[in-house]
C-alpha cells in the first residue's frame, strides 16, 4: 500500500506532540474499508484483506509515516484540564488529494501514548463501529465531518464495565487541531509557539488569510463562521454531539469525536443521551450556546496575538465573538425554511417554524419522520394523514398545516419544487440509535457483521427513496428506544 505522505505537523514545536508508534495487536481482522475514500486520498490499495488489516491495525506502518500523538488541553463539562492529548489515537501522517487538499490519517485505539493517563490506549469494538457508521452517515448527510477509512478487529479484549472485543478505527480529518490545542499552548505562556501554531492553522485551513496584518483576528472569525454553520446543520438533522468539550471542537469546522453522540427520535430541545452529561450541559437545544462558549475559550487563547495591549485584544475578541449569533441564526433559519419547503424568505417564516417545533415537542413526535412526511404532504392535503397521525393532538397540526399550505402557495416554483427542496434536506434515513445498538450487539454477541454492512449501505444515500431500505427509516418501538449512550473510554 502506498500513501502519498506529506507530513507537516511534525515541523511544529515538539511541545505540541510526542512521537510514538502504535502498539501491535494479536490477530487483526478487517471489518470495513472505505475504498472510495482511499481512492480520493490517492492511496494505492492492495486487494489482500490481511494486508489491509495489518496496516490499519497499526501492526505495519506504511513508508513515510511519522506517527505521533498530539498534546492539547480542554474544558471537560466546563472544568479545565491543562493536559489531555491523544490518549488512544496516533496520527500516522498527512496526505494530499488530487486537488491538493491536505488530510490527517489517524489510528484510534492504537495503543498507549504519553497522554493515556490511566487509560489503556485501546478502543472497544462498539465505539469503533458507531464512529464508522455515524461519521460516514454525516458525510452522506452533507455535514462537515471527519471520515472513516477503515475498521479493524484486534483479536484482543479490552476492559470497560465488562470484557469487550477490541478494534482500531482509521479516521481522516482536514486537521485534528482543536480549540484545546490552542488552550494548551496559551497556558504555557509561549507566545512564539502560539504564533507558530496559529500561522500553521491559517496556512493549512484558511490560506486566504495568510500574510494579512489582521490574520489572527480574521482567523478567529473564520473559525467562528465555520462552527456557526456546523452547529446549525446539526440542529437541522437532530444530531446530539453529547460531549462538546473544547478538546472536541475542531478548528477545521468538522464534526469530530462521536463517543456518546445520538440522533433525536422524539423531538425535545432538552434531550440528552450521554450518560456522563448528568446536568444536561450538552443537551440538543444547548448546542449553539455551548459552541459559542467554546469559541470564547479559543478567543481567550488568541489574546496575545490579537493586539499589542490586552485591552485592545479583548475588544477585538469580543467583536469577533459577536459575529457568532447572527451567523448561526442566518444558517439555522435558512435551513429551517428549506426543511419547510420555502425557497424564498418571508417575515413570518420562523414564527411558523417555531410553532411546528412546539407541536412536535408537545406531542413527542419523531423529528426525522415528521419532516420527511411533511415533504410528502407538500403536494396536497390528501397526504396530510401520514403526518397528522404522528401528533397526539391532531387538531393543532391541522391548524398549523392550513397556515403552512397558505405560505407554500407564495412559492413561485409550485408544490413539486417545494417537495423536491424538502426531500433534498429532510433525510429519510439517519443513523438511528436503536439500529446502531442492534448492529453492535450482533457483532459482539455473534460475530455477525452483516447487519453493520446493511446499515452502512442504507446510510450511504439518506435523501433518496429506496424501498429496499424502508426498514432503516422506521423509528424505534417503545422497547427499542435508546435512552443513554456511553463514551468509548
CORJO-V988539 format. One record per backbone hydrogen bond with DSSP energy under -1.0 kcal/mol. NH is the residue of the N-H (numbers start at 1). CO is the residue of the C=O. If there is no record, write none. Layout:
nh co
NH CO
NH CO
This chain:
nh co
2 44
5 3
6 94
11 8
12 9
16 13
17 14
18 69
23 110
27 154
29 153
31 151
32 151
34 149
35 33
38 34
39 35
40 36
41 37
42 39
43 38
44 2
52 48
53 49
54 50
55 51
56 52
59 54
60 54
65 62
66 92
68 91
69 18
71 16
73 180
74 81
76 79
79 76
81 74
84 72
86 70
87 85
90 107
91 68
92 105
93 105
95 103
97 101
100 97
103 95
104 173
105 93
106 171
107 90
108 169
109 88
110 88
111 121
116 113
119 116
125 165
128 124
129 125
130 126
131 127
132 128
133 129
134 130
135 131
136 132
137 133
138 134
139 135
140 136
141 137
142 139
143 138
146 255
147 172
149 170
151 32
152 168
153 29
154 166
158 164
160 162
164 158
166 156
167 123
168 152
169 108
170 150
171 106
172 147
173 104
179 249
180 246
182 178
183 179
184 180
185 181
186 182
187 183
188 184
189 186
191 189
194 190
195 191
196 192
197 193
198 194
199 195
200 196
201 197
202 198
203 199
204 200
205 201
206 202
209 206
210 207
212 209
215 212
218 214
219 215
220 216
221 217
222 218
223 219
224 220
225 221
226 222
227 223
228 224
229 225
230 226
231 227
232 228
233 229
234 230
235 231
236 232
237 233
239 234
240 262
245 243
246 75
248 245
249 246
251 177
253 250
255 144
262 240
264 238
267 365
271 268
275 485
277 274
278 276
280 277
283 280
284 271
285 269
286 283
287 284
290 286
291 287
292 288
293 289
294 290
295 291
296 292
297 293
298 294
299 295
300 296
301 297
302 298
305 302
306 303
313 309
314 310
315 311
316 312
317 313
318 314
319 315
320 316
321 317
322 318
323 320
324 321
327 323
328 324
329 325
330 326
331 327
332 328
333 329
334 330
335 331
336 332
337 333
338 334
339 335
340 336
341 338
342 337
349 346
352 348
353 349
354 350
355 351
356 352
357 353
358 354
359 355
360 356
361 357
362 358
363 359
365 360
367 265
370 366
371 367
372 368
373 369
374 370
375 371
376 372
377 373
380 377
383 380
384 381
388 384
389 385
390 387
391 388
394 392
397 393
398 394
399 395
400 396
401 397
402 398
403 399
404 400
405 401
406 402
407 403
408 404
409 405
410 407
411 408
414 411
418 414
419 415
420 416
421 417
422 418
423 419
424 420
426 422
428 462
429 462
432 430
436 432
437 433
438 434
439 435
440 436
441 437
442 438
443 439
444 440
445 441
446 442
448 442
453 449
454 450
455 451
456 452
457 453
458 454
459 455
464 461
469 466
470 467
472 469
473 470
480 477
485 273
